[in-house]
Amino acid sequence: MRFLITGGAGFIGRWVVKRLIEEGHHVDVIDNLSNSSRANLAEFEGTECLKNFVVGDVCSKEAVGKLFDNNPDVCIHLAAQINVQESINNPEKSFSVNVEGTRNILEAARKNGTKVAVVSTCMVYDTGTAMTETSRLNPRSPYAESKLHAEKLALGYWKKYQLPVTILRPFNTYGPFQRSDAEGGVVSIFVKNSIRNEPINIFGSGEQTRDLLYVEDCASFILEAALSGDAVGEVINAGTGREVSINQLAEMIANGPVKHVNHPHPESEITRLVCDYSKARSLLGWQPKTSLEDGIKKLRAWMLSHS
Ligand SMILES: NC(=O)c1ccc[n+]([C@@H]2O[C@H](COP(=O)([O-])OP(=O)(O)OC[C@H]3O[C@@H](n4cnc5c(N)ncnc54)[C@H](O)[C@@H]3O)[C@@H](O)[C@H]2O)c1
């Protein structure tokens, strides 16, 4: 099959592209490299399966239209402005990329009859545990708000035009290739600091909890959902069901001092966030395979081999 992956050079995108190429599918990628690097796809460039790697913007109708001219069977839409602080500083940009960009993809898909898997986020939920897809929503940042808008837009294309779309809500994802600088994910930052024997800084009390999903499990979830006829028109969560506080995470990873620092955006923090993934299990037969302990080990080994 032919796949178009937006944001394919990003952290999760790179793992989705890897799986597709290993399975012999043909892949086109569009990514403007605003939060990633060409190096993330270097091992696949020049291979028979990576057909086009376009450095371009999903907000450009022209760039998106050209890729849809290749008649992809499925588009996996990952490209987004993902940084919460940046979305607070510049909400217009988040809405432009995350909503307008999604609209461009949906419109091109509609003209072409391409199935679209829209990768949304658990950040659309209100605080809580065992969140099902019908749990209360309460986006607390322009990032989360814009992702929810993109979901609604996509479901509108399903209802109005029967465009086959699926909405995916992975919980916080971590693993190799995630950024570990200030813009990165919490697990990557903690592991990098522990490797360098640098202090680990926790935003706020550290009692906030997360459900941490290893990136290869996230990539299989995305692919299984994107290929499933039963998932069309559905919203589906993916996580592990395990609740870990940031303090506990720091304890698992740290080998130096742990400090509590002021939270840069407490109003956007979700206190508890834990996934109920029973819908993914019953609809797709998907479940996570990697424990948090094993995922951290894999990430540490990867960082050590890349430092
Ligand atoms: N990482 C997580 O914990 C997590 C959890 C749930 C959902 N998600 C969602 O998964 C998707 C991928 O997230 P990620 O963590 O891999 O982030 P990422 O930033 O690594 O990937 C996003 C990619 O999109 C690209 N991009 C940004 N703006 C673009 C634009 N205008 N045009 C083209 N490309 C653009 C970036 O350069 C980047 O490569 C996002 O939609 C995000 O909302 C991520």
The ligand as a MOL file (V3000), in Angstrom:
LIG
                    3D

  0  0  0     0  0            999 V3000
M  V30 BEGIN CTAB
M  V30 COUNTS 44 48 0 0 0
M  V30 BEGIN ATOM
M  V30 1 N 4.9420 12.6980 21.9390 0
M  V30 2 C 3.8280 12.4930 22.6110 0
M  V30 3 O 3.8470 12.2170 23.8230 0
M  V30 4 C 2.4850 12.5420 21.9340 0
M  V30 5 C 1.3910 12.0310 22.6110 0
M  V30 6 C 0.1400 12.0860 22.0040 0
M  V30 7 C 0.0110 12.6040 20.7410 0
M  V30 8 N 1.0930 13.1080 20.0930 0 CHG=1
M  V30 9 C 0.8780 13.6430 18.7450 0
M  V30 10 O 1.6770 12.8900 17.8540 0
M  V30 11 C 2.1180 13.7010 16.7730 0
M  V30 12 C 3.6280 13.5940 16.6340 0
M  V30 13 O 4.2110 14.0390 17.8510 0
M  V30 14 P 5.7710 13.8800 18.1450 0
M  V30 15 O 5.9180 13.7240 19.6070 0
M  V30 16 O 6.3660 12.8930 17.2320 0 CHG=-1
M  V30 17 O 6.2450 15.3500 17.8080 0
M  V30 18 P 7.3480 15.8670 16.7680 0
M  V30 19 O 7.4150 17.3380 16.9410 0
M  V30 20 O 8.5980 15.0800 16.9420 0
M  V30 21 O 6.6760 15.4950 15.3790 0
M  V30 22 C 5.8800 16.4060 14.6740 0
M  V30 23 C 6.5640 16.6250 13.3350 0
M  V30 24 O 5.7670 17.5380 12.5830 0
M  V30 25 C 6.6520 18.4580 11.9420 0
M  V30 26 N 5.8930 19.6790 11.6920 0
M  V30 27 C 5.5280 20.6430 12.5680 0
M  V30 28 N 4.8500 21.6150 11.9400 0
M  V30 29 C 4.7540 21.2440 10.6420 0
M  V30 30 C 4.1850 21.8310 9.4970 0
M  V30 31 N 3.5410 23.0060 9.5610 0
M  V30 32 N 4.2910 21.1890 8.3080 0
M  V30 33 C 4.9600 20.0070 8.2230 0
M  V30 34 N 5.5280 19.4040 9.2770 0
M  V30 35 C 5.4230 20.0170 10.4740 0
M  V30 36 C 7.8040 18.6570 12.9100 0
M  V30 37 O 8.9700 19.1050 12.2570 0
M  V30 38 C 7.9570 17.2400 13.4650 0
M  V30 39 O 8.8650 16.4940 12.6900 0
M  V30 40 C 1.6180 15.1000 17.0530 0
M  V30 41 O 0.4540 15.3090 16.3030 0
M  V30 42 C 1.3050 15.0920 18.5440 0
M  V30 43 O 0.2670 15.9860 18.8510 0
M  V30 44 C 2.3330 13.0830 20.6500 0
M  V30 END ATOM
M  V30 BEGIN BOND
M  V30 1 1 1 2
M  V30 2 2 2 3
M  V30 3 1 2 4
M  V30 4 1 4 5
M  V30 5 2 4 44
M  V30 6 2 5 6
M  V30 7 1 6 7
M  V30 8 2 7 8
M  V30 9 1 8 9
M  V30 10 1 8 44
M  V30 11 1 9 10
M  V30 12 1 9 42
M  V30 13 1 10 11
M  V30 14 1 11 12
M  V30 15 1 11 40
M  V30 16 1 12 13
M  V30 17 1 13 14
M  V30 18 2 14 15
M  V30 19 1 14 16
M  V30 20 1 14 17
M  V30 21 1 17 18
M  V30 22 2 18 19
M  V30 23 1 18 20
M  V30 24 1 18 21
M  V30 25 1 21 22
M  V30 26 1 22 23
M  V30 27 1 23 24
M  V30 28 1 23 38
M  V30 29 1 24 25
M  V30 30 1 25 26
M  V30 31 1 25 36
M  V30 32 1 26 27
M  V30 33 1 26 35
M  V30 34 2 27 28
M  V30 35 1 28 29
M  V30 36 1 29 30
M  V30 37 2 29 35
M  V30 38 1 30 31
M  V30 39 2 30 32
M  V30 40 1 32 33
M  V30 41 2 33 34
M  V30 42 1 34 35
M  V30 43 1 36 37
M  V30 44 1 36 38
M  V30 45 1 38 39
M  V30 46 1 40 41
M  V30 47 1 40 42
M  V30 48 1 42 43
M  V30 END BOND
M  V30 END CTAB
M  END
